[in-house]
C-alpha cells in the first residue's frame, strides 16, 4: 500500500495493541488462575480482564500477577432454551461487547487493535499470537481462530466455520465494535444454541464475516495424552493450548500447572520454534529420531519415512469417547506397528541459552515405559538415557515459507548420551533413507 506524504506506516502489532478477555467462573477461578499466571505478563505489559459471574472473596483476585477482575452484567433477561446446556454461555458470549463498552471513549482505546478471547484454562504463547496477528490488517473485519480436533463436534453440534472459544480466537477491534452494536438482539435470535462460541459464530454469520483459520489455536477436544499431537505440531506457530484439566499433564511425573511452567522455559528461549518437529536418522544404529523442540525426542528402531513421522500417533481419545480415531478431523497412526518399533520417548527436562555461542541447549530424559521384547538385531534405543539438543533461535522463521528444520547427530564419548544439532535445512537438503 502506498502512503501519502503525511502518512506514517503503522508500527507492528505488539502486546499493547491487544486486550484479552478471559472467561472464568467464581467456583473455579482459584484453581484456574494458576494456569493464567503461567502466561500472563503483569505490570502493564499485557492488558486484559477476567470476567466472573460473581465476586470472589480471596487474595487470588487482587494479585498483580493476574489480569483485572470484572463481573459480567446480568443476563437473566435473555432466553436460553438449550435443554442440557448452561446459561453462563450468554454471559461469556457478551464479553467482547462488554470490553468494547469498557474501553469506549478512553485514551487506551486508541491503542487497541485486537480483542483476544480465551478461557481460564487456556494458555497462550504471546509471541506466537503476535506473529499470527501481524499477518492481518487490524483495520479490517477479521475473526481468527480454529475449529475443534473432533470431527463430530464440528459436524453435528457446532461447525467447521466456528472458532472454538477454549482454543482462543481474535477479533479485530473494528469488527468487535460492529459486533457490540448488534450482539444483544442477535443473541435473542439464537436462544436454542448451546455455547458462547456458537453464538459468536452466529452473529459473525449475520455480519458476513467468515472464520480465518489459524491452526496454531488449539481447542484440544480430546482425552488422554497430548504427546501424539504436540510431538508433530503443524508447521505453524503454536498459539494456545486448552482443556488442561481434561488431558493428562503434558509432562509426566508432575502436576498440570508445573508441566505448563516447564513448557514456558523453552518458549522464552525460542517461541517461534516451540514444538516444531525435525526428523533425522542414525544410520549406524538404524534409528529414526523425531525432535519436537522444547518438548520431546522420539527414537524408533529402523528407518521410518518422513511422510509417516509427521502424522500424529494415537495417544489420545476423541471427545466423544464412544467413537474411535476415525472421528478426529486429521490423519493419525498407531503408536507402534510392532513391539520392536515402539518409540522411546525423551521429555525435555531443562533448557537454557548459551550466550557465548547464541545457542539454546535443551536436555531430554528418557521416560521409562513398558519395554517390549524385540528379536531384531538392532540396538535398543533404551541404551540412551539423556539427549542434548543444540539449536540457535530463529525468531524470523515464520516470515518465510514454512519448512521443517533439519537435525544432525553430533559426536559424543559420553555413555548413554546422544547429542543432536537442530538447524535450518540447506536449500537442497532432504530427509530420506535408503536400504541400499
N, C-alpha and C positions, 0 to 999 in steps of 0.2 A: 504494500500500500504506500503510495507516495504522499508525503506530508507537506502541508503548506508551510510557507516561510515562518509563520509564527507558531507552528505546532512542534511539540516535542514528542518523541516516541514514548509510549508507556514503559515505565520500569517493569521488570519481570515480576511476576506474581510471587509474593513472599507470604510468610505466615500472618503478617499483619493485615493482609487482604482477605483473610478467611475468618468467618465466625462459625464456630462449632455449636451444634445443637445436639445435646446428649439426652436421649430418652431414658428415664430411670423411674424407679418406684421407691417409696419410702421404706417398704418392707425389705428390700434387697440392697439398698444403697450402701449400708455399712460394709457389706461384703464386696459388692461390685465396685465400689470406689477404689479398691486396691488395683483392679485392672486399669482404671483410668489413670492412676498415678504412674503406671509403667510407661505411658507415652505422653502424658500431658506435660507441657513446659510452662512452669509458673513464672511469676514476677513480670507479667506483661508480655512475655514472648508469644503467647497464644491468647486468643480472645474466644470466649465461648460461655455457654450456660448449660447447667444440668437442670432438667425440668422434672420436678417431682409432683406427685399427686397431693401431698400434704407436707408440712414441715417435719423435720426430724430433730429430735432432741438429743444430739450427741455432738462430740467435738469434730466428727468427720466432716460435717458440712462447713465448718469455719476454717479449716486448714488452708494455708496459702498454696499448698501443693495441688489443689484441685480447682476446677472452674467454679465460678459463682453459681450459687443455688437460686433457682426461680421456682415458683409454684404456679402450675398451669391454671388457666382460667377455668371457671365452672362450665362443664359441657352437658349438664343434665337436661337441657332443653333439646338437645339433638337426639333424633331417633336412632336406635341401634337394634337391628332385627335379626342378626345372625345368631341362631339358636344356641350354639355351643361356643360362642366367642366371648370376648371381654370388652366392655365399654371403654376401657383405657385406650383402645385403638383410636377413638375420636380425639381424646386429649393429646395423644402423641402425634397424630397426623397434623395437628394445628400448630406444632412447634415452629415450623418455618414461618407461618404467618405471625405468630407471637414475637418471633425475633425481629421481623420487619417492623412491627409496631413499636417494639422496644427501641430500635435504632432510629426510627423516623425522626428527622429533623435534628439529630445530634451531630456534633462535629465528627465523631468517629464514623458515621455513615458514609462520609466522603471517601473513606479508605476501602470500604467493603466491596469485594468483587464476587465472592462465593459464600454461600451457606452450605456447610457440610454436616449432614445428619449421620448419627450413629446411635447404637445402644450403649448401655452402661457396661456391657460385656464385649464391646467392640474395641479392638486395639488397632490404632492407626500407626503407620510408619510415615511420619510427617514429611520427610524429604522426598519420599516417593510419591506422596499425594501431590506435592508441589510439582514434581516432574510431569505428572499426568495433567494437572490443571493448566500448566504453562502451554500446553499444546493448543488450547482453545481460547477464542476471543470472548472474554468475560462480558463484553458489551452485548453479546448476542444471547438468545434464549438457548440454554443448554441444561439438560437433565442427564447426568452422567452416573453410571453405576453398572451393576451386573445382575443377571438372573441367578437362580439357585443352581446348585450342583445336582439337585433332584429333578429328574425329568417329570415325574408325577406332580411335583409341586408346581412346576412351570406350566404343565399341560392342562391340569384339571382345576386346581384351586386358584392359581394365580396366573402368571403369564410370562412368556419369554421376553416380552417387551417391558417388563417391570423391573425397576431397581429394587432389590431387597434391602430393607432398612437396616437389618443387622450387619450386613456387609458394608453398609455405609453408602451414601450417594451424595453427589454435589449438585447444587442448583445455582446457576449464575444469578447474581443479585437482581438484574432487570427481570428475569423470569420469576424470582421469588416475590418481587413486588407485584407482578401481574397475578401471581397465584393468590397473594393476600387479598386482592380486590374481589376475587370470585370464589374463594375456597369455602366459606361457610355455606352459601347456597348450593355449591357443588356437593359438599358432604351430605346435605339433606337429600340429594337425588340418589345417593348410593348407600342408604341405610342398611341394605342387605349384604354388604361386603363384610369380610372377616376382620381385616387388619388395618393398620395405619398406612403401610406402604402401598396397598392396592387402592386405597382412597387417593393417595398422591397420584398414583398412576392414572386413575380415572379422571382426575382434574387435568393432568397433563394431556390426556387424550382430547379433552374438551378445548384445551388451549392449542391443540395441534402440534405438540412438541413430542418427538419420539425419544426413546431411550438411546443415548450414545453409550455403547457398551465399552467398558474398560475391564478386562478380565482380572486385573490385579485386586479388585474389590472381592472379598470372599465371604459369602454368607455362611458357608460350611454347614449346609443342611445334611449332616452325616452323623453317624455314631461310630465310636471306636477310636482308632488311632489315625492321626493325620499324617503319619510317616509316608505313606504312599503318595499323598498329594503334595506335601511340601518338599519331598525329595526330587520331584520332577516338575517344578513350577513352570508355567508357561513363560515364554521369553518376553515378559513384560515386567515392570517393577511391581513388587508386592506392595499393595496399598493398605490392606486391612485383613484381619482375621476375626472370627466371631464364633459364638457358641462354645466358649472356652470352658463353661461349666458342664457342657454336654459331652464333649470329647475327652479322651484321656489327656493328661499333661503332655505337652509337645516334647518334653524331655523326660526320660524315665527316672524313677527314684527321686522325684522331687514333687512339690505341690504345683498347682496350676499357675499361681501368681509368680512363684520363683522361676518357673520354666519360661514364662514370658520375659522376666527380667534378664534371664540368661540370653535369650534371643536378641535382646536390645543391645547387648555388648558388641557383636559384630555389626549390628545395624548402625551403630555410631561410627564404626570404622569405614564401612563401605556400603552404605544403604542401597546404592544402585545395584549392587551385586548380591544382595542378600537372597539366599536360597536359589540362586541361579545355578543351573546344572552344567557340569563339564564331564566329558567321558574320555577315558584313555585305557590303554592296555599294558599289562606287564607281560611282555612276550616271553620272558624267561620262565615265568611260573604259570603262564596261560590263565591269567586272571583279567577280569574286566572291572575297572574302577569307575564308579559314578560319584561325583562330588556335588553335593548341594551346599554351596559355600555358606559357612556360618551355621550350618545345621547338622548335616550328616555326610559320611562317606560310606558307600556300599562296595564291598568286594565280592565278586561272584566267580566261582570256578568256571573255566572255559571262556571262550570268546562269545560275547553277546553283541549283536549288531546295534548300532546307534538307534535305528528305527524302533527297535524293541525297548531299548533302555529309556527312551523318552516317554514311554507310556506308564501312567501311574499303576502301582501294584495295589491289590485289593486288601489293604489293611483296615478298611472301614466298611460300614454298612450304610445302605440307603436310609434316608429319613423315615421312610415307610418300611419298618423292619420286616414286614412280611414279604417284601419284594426283594429280588436278587440284584446282582450287579448290572443287569440289563436296564435298570431303571435310573441309572445316573446318566447325565447328559454329556458324557465324553467316553472315550475309549479307556478300558482298563485291562490289566492282565493279572494272572495268578501271581502270588508271591514267589512261587517256585514251580518249575515244571517237573523236577526230580529232586530227591533229597540232596544229591550232590551239588545242585545248582542253588540251593538255599543261600541267599546272600548273608555275609557277616556285616553287621551294622555297627558303625562307629559314630557316636554322638559328640558334638562339639562340647568341650569342657571349659575351654578358656580361649580368649583371643586378645591380641594386643597389637599395637603399632610400633614397629621398629623405626624410630625417627631418623636414625643414621642412614638407613637404606630406603626409607619411604615405602616399606613393605609391611603388610599385615602378616602376622603369624598366628594361625589358629590350630589348636590341638583337639584331636578327636580320639576318644577312648572306646575300646570295644565293649559293646553291650552283650553280656553273657546271656545267650538264649539256648533253647534246645539245639543240640549239635548232633544231627543225624549221622549215622554211619555211612561212609562212602567208600566204594570199591575202586573208584577212579584212581589212576596213577598220577594225580595232580595234587600238588601241595595244598594243604588245608589253610585257608586264609585265617583261621583261628590262631595260627602261629604269630600273627601280628596283634599286638596289644595297643599300640599307640601310633597315630598318624599325625604328622605335622604338615600343614598346607601353607605355602608361601604365596602371597598374591599382592600385587600393587593395586591400590584403589583405582577405580575407573569411574569417576562421577559423571563423565560425559557419554557413557556407553549408550544411553537411550536417545542421544542426539544423532545416532547413526542407525543404519538398517540393523534390525535385530539379528544377532548371531550368537550361538553358544561360545563360551570360552573354550580353550583347549588346555589340556593338562599333560604334564610330563613327570615321569619318575626321576628323582634326584638320588645320587648315590649316598649311602649311609652305612656305617660299620656297626651301628647300634643294633643289637639283637632285639627282635620283636618290634622294631620300629620301621615305619615307612615315611618317606619324605616326598611330597608332591609339590610341584610348582604349577600354579594356575595363571594363565595369561591369555591375552587376545590371540586368536589364531592368525597364522600367516595367511596371506591372501589365497594361496593355492593349497593350504593345508586341509587334509581330510581326516576323519576319524573312521578308520576301516581296519578290518583284519583279513587275513588270508591263511588258509590251512596249507597252502602250497609252499 
